């Protein structure tokens, strides 16, 4: 199936030759250029530092890469550029510094660059491709069938809250970006639907309930304060491949929140490895870990599959530490306490970006 793309917006002078080069490289890699496409697979949204105009997609499946030109990269690149990613309602931001390099910024706070030179545009396409073609599994289906004896949680959910507090005390979960303050309310709602999040916060944790089900932290909640079942902690009961959605059991009296976007990844790991009883994901790193090769977006089927593959290859899948390229770690264990004991003092706060 051929994928389509279009260019949108008002490129600054330095972006014109850049867009031509990128367009040619995309065509070579199998994309079809369609300037009138209503629901293209990929949009190159040309904007500028002075005018970060959003492209308003009609279909969630459209991947928006915002592109702007800068003379140099400021000292704190992520702090300076992340707002442009969010303001233009993009999935990824590319900042081109003519004559030097292109920098990428992703929603999970990823930041890496590609220098100009031989095969520059092909190398950019190699970076864009896995992000743009990934399938997001962020739909949730809530079924109000949670057993009444679980409405207030159980020992496992209490262990989950405890573990959230410990992670918070390690200061590993970066402060969520205040996107609700950067964006007007209607754009904020758009972003929530688009990224499948209740607000940006990084990291998540889960614990196995039984053969099929597991408890998991909700999306965008304060991990140090996981209390209410259906709001802060959700029971994942299945994945429905026909709808590509995560199925959750919730108490009938609660307005549920979405589960963490990485539920699909945890679901795959629990399915395959009955001995895995808990999983923690943090945006930090550890020396000597096995890591995924491509950078896929959070909540994508491709990310889940590549992490599950590495768990399978680990000497002990129930005790694995897997690196997610330019993103963080997924750690499996026999209990949350066992994971925390094992990783205490070994985490490196800064994820290496390559
Ligand atoms: Zn993450």
Boltz pocket constraint, residues with backbone or C-beta under 6 A from the ligand:
constraints:
  - pocket:
      binder: B
      contacts: [[A, 108], [A, 202], [A, 203], [A, 281], [A, 282], [A, 283], [A, 298], [A, 327], [A, 328]]
      max_distance: 6.0
